[in-house]
């Protein structure tokens, strides 16, 4: 990747239900944390990218969201860009900041994602915001896909995306012999990891048996296998190699690769050309590394099935082998390649616009050796997979980022 780009500051808020907070207050908390972590003042930021997806529908702030959220912190007068790319918004914002640094238009930039999603008095609007992650002009096509994959047509009070994931999970079970217990093992692992993360929404460890006994959502998922609705924010400060030399490497983390891809036309069962696999392959090529070199990963586990699928897409296991690898503990803390040591979306939470940046916050913390009770030993290379929306037969957008200890 031309021109080195480094993360020199990282922070996230606690995720969860935060009724007294707004997008503006969550943004301020995360940005001030990242500035303090980098040892910078707001006036030193030369450009900023702001990731958010729900504020137009739920708070009514339709435009210039970043300009408004950042102004009270003292970040104004510089280029500020607003980024929306469904659940992949945060990592897409990082990609755009990287491009600006590589082009020489900024040396120090801010990437921040914030989302306020918990509105108990607006359930219809919250549900509609999720439906907007699909083609609203092809509602019947999405429902037909769910049924074609062996899923259940969504009913009242059900989440469209949980039904989409459940249909894909059922197809994977038929194709590869994956079991409901495999998904429960993913969820139990992540909730146990989340119990070690002081910023996670849920901090209660689960056993496989407890996950299976939790409230059913849609087969094969129980509640513990599905990511919650969350409020929260996360921020990164990134800089050029020249800026890093001026300031000293310190605790910097290098971005070896960041690749964005969009959905393609493919057969539903053509897993070899899944957007996650295509994106991961391109990221590994850009970084000059192989899947076997990845020491730790954060993946987009909106459901337990999604993590299993992305483990395959990242090349950390072959299709059909994830269940055995989970039973062997390979993806848990202390295993060969821990996945979602933060607790993942299942336990840490999923404030959509902040999710991709929060994944990177976790990996930066791991690469710095500062993750405490959830620290993975000997981390040199880390990967994040962040997917969003649904189009055709897969995510509409996916970003894979590879980070390295500087």
N, C-alpha and C positions, 0 to 999 in steps of 0.2 A: 504494500500500500504506500503510495507516494506521500512523503511528508509525514513525519511522526506526529501522532496526536496522543495526548496523555490526559488522564483523569487525575486532578490534583485536589479535588474536594468532593465529598459525597455525604449526603445526609438523607434521612427520611423521618417522617413523623410516625408516631404509633398509628397503626391502621385499626379501624373498627367503626363502631357507631358513635359519631361525635356530634350530637345534636346542637351544641352551641357554636359550632364552627361553620365557616363558609369557605368557598374556593379561595377567597382572598386571604383569610386567616391561615388556612392550611399552607398556602403558597409561602406566606411570610415565614412560617415556622421552618419549612424545609430549606428555603433559600438562605436564611440566616444561619442555619446549621451548616450548610455546605460552604458558605463564605468563611465561617469560623474554622471549619476543618481545613480549608485551603490557606488560611491566614491572610485573606484578602478583604478589602472593603468594597462596597457596592460600586463605587466610582471607578474601580479597576475593570469592571465587566465591559467588554467592547461590543457584545452582541448577545442576544438571548432568544431561545426557542421555547415556546410555552405549549405544553401538551394538555389537552382537555377534550372531552367528548360529550359530557352531559349537561354542562352549565346552560346552554341555550334552552333546553327543554325544562330543566328543573329549577333554575334560578332566574331564567329570563334574560341572561346576558348573552345576546346573540352574536355579537362581534367584539373586536378589539379586547378579547378577554385577557390576553397576556399583558397588554399595555396597562389595563386597569389593575390587574392583580399585582404587578411589579412596581407600580408607581409609589405606593406607600413605603416601600422598602428602600427607595432612593435609586431605583433603576429606571431611568427615563432618558429620552433624547437619543438613545442608541437604536440600531436596528433591532426590532422585536418582531418575531414571526410566530403566528399561531398555527399549530399542527393538529390535525385530526386524521387518524388512520385506524379507527376502531381501537381494539385492545393493543394494537401495535404502535399506537401514537407516540409513546414515550421513546421507544428505541428508534423510531423514524425521526424524531426530533434530534436525537444524538447524531444520526447519520447526516442530517442537514448541517448541524453545527460543525461536524468533521469536515464536510465539503468546504465550508467557509474558511476554516483554518487552513486547509490544504491549498485553497486558492489564494491565501494571503490577505483576505479581507478582514480578518480578526486574528488576534493572537491569544486572547483569553475570552471564553464564552461560557454562558450559563445555559443549561438544559434543565427544565423543570416541568414536572407533571403534577397536576392536582385534580382531584375529583371529589365532589360532594354528591353521594348517591343515596344516602339514607333519608328518605322523606316518607315517614309512615302515613302521612295524610294524603299522599299522592301515588297510590299503588298503580293506578292506570298509566300515569305518565312514566313511572319507572319502568314498567313493562314495555311501553311503547318505545322507550329509548333502546331497549335491547332488540326489539323487532327491527329497528332502523339499522341494525348491523347486517341485515340481509337486503335483497332487492325487493323493495316494497311494491314494485310494479309486477312482481312475479311471485306473489304469495302462494298461489296454487302450485307453482313449480317447486318451491321449497317443501311444501307439505307432501307433494308427490315423491320427492326424493326421500323424505323420512320413511314413507310407507314402502318404497322400493327397497330400501336398505333393511327392512324388517322391523322398523320402529312403529310407534303408536302415533296416530294423528293427535296433535296437541288438543287438549281440552281446557275448559275454564280453570283459571288459577295455576296453570302450568307454565313453565319457562320454555320458550321456543328453543333456546340454545341447549338446555338440558335434554330436550327431546331429540335435537339434532345429534348431540354427542351420544345419546343412548342408542340411536339407530346405528351410528358408526361402530359403537362398541359391540353391538349384536353381530354386525357383519364381520368384525375382527374375530369374534368368538367362533363363528362358523368357519372362517378361513384358516385360522391358526390354532384352534383349540384353546384359546384364552378363556379363563374362567372368571366368574364373579369374585372368587376368592383372590385372584390376582389383582383385581381393582381394589379390593379391600386391603390388600397388603400395601399397595401404593399409598392409600389414604392413611393407614395406621402409621406407616413410616413418616409421612409428612406431618401428621398431627403430633407425633412424638418429637420430631425435629422442632416444630413450632413451639413446643413446651419449653425449649431452650432459648427462644427468641423473645426478648423483652418488648419488642415492638409489634409482635404478632397479634392479630385479632383474637385468635383462639390459642390458648396455652395449656390445653388439657391433652395428655397423651392418650392414645387409643390402642387397643389390641385389635387384631384382625376380627376376632369374635364380636367385639363391641361395635366395630364399623358395620358388620353384617347385620347386627341387631338394631341399628339405628333406624330412624323413621324412613320408610320407603319413599322415593321420589318418583322415579320411573325406572323399570327394570333395564339394566342391572344395577342401578345406582340407589344408594341410600344417601341420606342427608350428609353424612360425613365424607362422602365421595364427591361432593359438589362445592365449588367455591361460593363464599357468601357475598352479599352486597356490602360494600365498604366505603368509608370515607378515609381520605389520606392524601399525602403528597410526598414526593421525593425529588431530589435535585442533585445535579452534578456540575462541577466546574471543570472545563476541559481547556487545554492550552496546546500551543505549538511546541515543537522541539526547541526553537529559539527562546521562547518564553520560559521553558523549563530550565534551560541553561542559566538564564538570568536569576532564577529563583532557587535553583538547587533541586535535585531529584526528590529528596526526602522520601515521602510515602507514595510517590507517583505510581500509577498503573498505566501501562501502555495499551492502547487499542490496536490490536494486531489486524483486526478485520471487522467490518460492519456491512452487512449485505441485506438489501431489501428485495423481495420478489413479490409478485402478485399472482393470483390464481390463474391457472392455465386450463385449457380443455384437455381432459383426460378421462379414461374410464374409471369408475368408482373403485374398482379393484386393482388399479394400476398403482400399487403402493410405491413402486420404484421411482415414479415420477411425482410423488406427493410434493406439494409446495415446501413442506418442511425439509424434505430430503434434498430437493434442488437448492434450496437456500443454504443449507448446511454445507453441501459440497462446494458451492461457490465461496463461502466464507473460509473453509479450510484451505482452498486453493489460494485465496488472497493472502491468508496468514502464513502459508507455507508449512502447515502442520497436518497431522492426520488425526482421525477420531481417537485412536489409541493413546494419543498424547494428552488428551483432556483429563485433568485431574478432578474437576468438579464442575457441575452444570446446574443452572437454574432454567427450568422449562415451564411453559405456559399450561399448567395443570388446572384449567378451568373445571375439569372433572378428572377423576382418577384415570379414566381411559385416555384422556389427552396426554397425560404424562407418559403412559406406556407407549403411545404412538410416537411421541417426540423422542423418547429414548431410542427407538428404532431409527427415526429420521436422522438423529445426530450420529448414528453409527456406533452407539455405545453398546448395542446388542443387535442380533439378527432378528427378523420377524419370527415370532413364535418362541423365541428363547427368553423373553423378558420374565416370564413367570418363574422359570427355574433360577434365573439370576436374582430375582427378588427374594426367593426362598433362601438363597445362599447369602443374602445380605450384601450383595455387591453394590447396591445403590443407596445403602444406608450409611450414616456416619460410621467410620471405621472400615467401610467396604472399599472395593477397588476404584470406584468412580462415583462418589456420593452425588445424588441428584436432589435438588431442592433442600439443602441444609437449612434454609430460612424457614422452612415449613411450607413453602410454595404458596400458590394462591389458595389452596384448600385451608390452610391454617393461618398463614400470614395475612391473608385478605386480598381483595381484588378491586381497588379503586381504579377503574379502567385507565384513565389518562396517566396515572402514576405507576402502573404495574411494571411496564418495561424498564423504567428508570430504577424502580425498587429492586428488580432482579439484579441490575448492574451494581447498585449499592451493596447488595449482599456479596457479590463476587469481588468487588473492590475490597470489602472488609476481609474476605477470605484470603485474598492475595497479599494483603498487608499483615496477615497473621493476627488479626484483632477481633476474631469472631467468638472468642471466649469458649463457652461450653459446647458450642457447635462447630468449633474450628476443625477443618480438614487438614490433616498433616501433609507437609511437603508440597503445597500448592504452587505450581508454576504457571500453568495454563488453565483458563476457565472459559466456558462457553455459555451463552444465554440464547434461548429460543423464545421469541415473543410473537404470537400470532393473533390476528384479529379479524372479526367479521366472518361472513360465510358467503361464498359465491360459487355456484356450480356444484362441485362435490368436495370442496375443501375451504380452508381459510381464505379470505379475500386478500390478506396481506400477511407476510411473515418476515421478521428480521432475525438474523442470527449474528451475534457479536462474539468475537474472540478476544479475550483480554490476557495480558501477560504481566507478571511481576517485573517492574522496571529494575 
